[in-house]
Amino acid sequence: MSVYLGQWYIGAVAAGFDALTGYNYHSSGFSSEIATPISNMTATESSTLWPRFINAGVYYIPVATLNWDVRPWSSTPLTEKYFTGFGKSSVENSVTTLKKWILDHPSTVTKEKLGMLYAWNEYGEGSWLTPSELLKDSLLQGLKSGLK
């Protein structure tokens, strides 16, 4: 059985792909407010987004969005939506949730039990869990704690 997930899904299956993944689902986690707690993104991914792939007919590699804040490079920063609360505990929570979802859905995920992390920092540098002057190595510590 398969489920309709959009034109890209149909094209991927028709082309012979045996696994699907995503990239950055940040907009699906936003609330109606401009500032949304990052915990909302984690809850949305695990309860709404990832389950859409359970009966897709191909393996799914779930993606956990760790943060999103476009304001530093936006031309309209006061109206841009963003997440709040990014730090060690939010990274740990996202990784723990991702790991649990993977373990709870063994027939949906790849045999390697792969998951992806999408991290975005306040400087717009893309993937980011490296130490910084402000956060030290707390993000890496959150990652390590979530993988235990």
Secondary structure, 3 states (H helix, E strand, C coil): CCCCCCHHHHHHHHCCCCEEECCCCHHHHCCCCCEEEHHHHHHHHHHHHHHHHCCCCCEEECEEECCCECHHHCCCHHHCCEEECCCHHHHHHHHHHHHHHHHHCCCCCCCCCCCEEECCCCCCCCCCCCCECCCECHHHHHHHHHHC
